[in-house]
Amino acid sequence: MNATAPQSNRQFRLARRPVGMPTRDDWQQATEPVPPLPEGGVQVRTLALSLDPAMRGWMNEGKSYIAPVGLGEVMRAGGIGRVAASAHASFPVGALVSGVLGVQEVATFTAAEAAKTGLARIDPRLGTIPQWLNVLGMPGMTAYFGLLDVGQPQPGDTVVVSGAAGAVGQTVGQLARIKGCRVVGIAGGRAKCDWVVNELGFDACIDYKAGPVRTGLKEHCPKGVDVYFDNVGGDILDEVLARLAMRARIVICGAISQYNNTEPVKGPRNYLSLLVHRARMQGMVVFDYTDRFPHAIAELSGYLRDGRLKSREDIVDGLDQFPDALNRLFTGANFGKLVLQVAREDALTT
């Protein structure tokens, strides 16, 4: 079955492996004909893409939790789209879907590719399209399972989260509050700190641009840190390690401060604090929890509905803006979950 299917497809392909911060020379912008619909396949017109710090790691060659993007390949990205043409019973024309669409206007899947990449229909009644890329998408799933499964917070715990105004951090902090914890955020700039305290209900926020993180931790975590959700790595991780409570849990989600290093990644100097405090530091990758996503989405959408959970998205308009928009993640210019709007549609903002 076909609707008015698009005929051409603009894309961004990885032209070379970046050294340090990616530049426009690392990308090849191309326009290609949309291929014929495969037997049993589906074509999706991209509405919006999720821009995530993990994308920087996918551009590097080397062993990781997922294969790197190959040179010449369309850049990997999760997104939301609307089915434009379909020969697949599960994806009728007009349906909203989420999946790994790539940085392009049209994604074409065989039936096997749709299954392998986790293409799935989404319910717009549960949240807006930007929210489906934020609290109901990979950032929200990362926050939910990283905090609850790995961090294992208990009521009354002090939970510290870095990157508190970002996509993952905003949900981690609010979820910890819902679970009865005291929450301290770490973010860059007065506006971000004011937002997470005044709008999201964090108990405190440390502005790492305004003064030493060590001083803020001493003030706001006098009994130590029970759970630390780390999105940044580097010096901030070291400062939190020096302030652990007994049997603390550290969730290693990301290390955005290190992603564009041209030198080896800076490891923690204060790791012996783990021994002294009988603490645990564990990495997490959201793809390990895919079979439990429906449960998390149901719980988080309920919090959105009753007002206990809020979300903020930073939307950049236009596929052509992709290279500069991606780099906003690494300069701290984004405020909230960074979303690239590819095609305009009323559902994107309603």
WOWOFEN-V106099 format. One line per field, one symbol per residue. psi: psi as a letter, one per 20 degrees, with the letter a starting at -180 (. if undefined). Layout:
# WOWOFEN-V106099
psi->???
This chain:
# WOWOFEN-V106099
psi->pqbnqqhroqqpqohrpqobpqrhiiqopqpqqprqpqpjaqppppgqqpoqhhhhhiiqqrpaiqqqpqpiqpppqqrprpphqqkphimqpiqpqqanhrnrhpppprgghgghikpqqqoihhrrghhiidhjbgghhggghggggghlqqpiqoppprlhjagghhhgghhhghjjrppprproqgggghghghhijqhrppoiiirphggghhgimhjrpgppooihbbhhgghhhikqrpkqppoogrmhiihjqirqporphkhihgggjlrpppqqphiijhijghggggghhghghjjiprqpqopppphhigghggihhiijhqnapppopgqpqhihj.
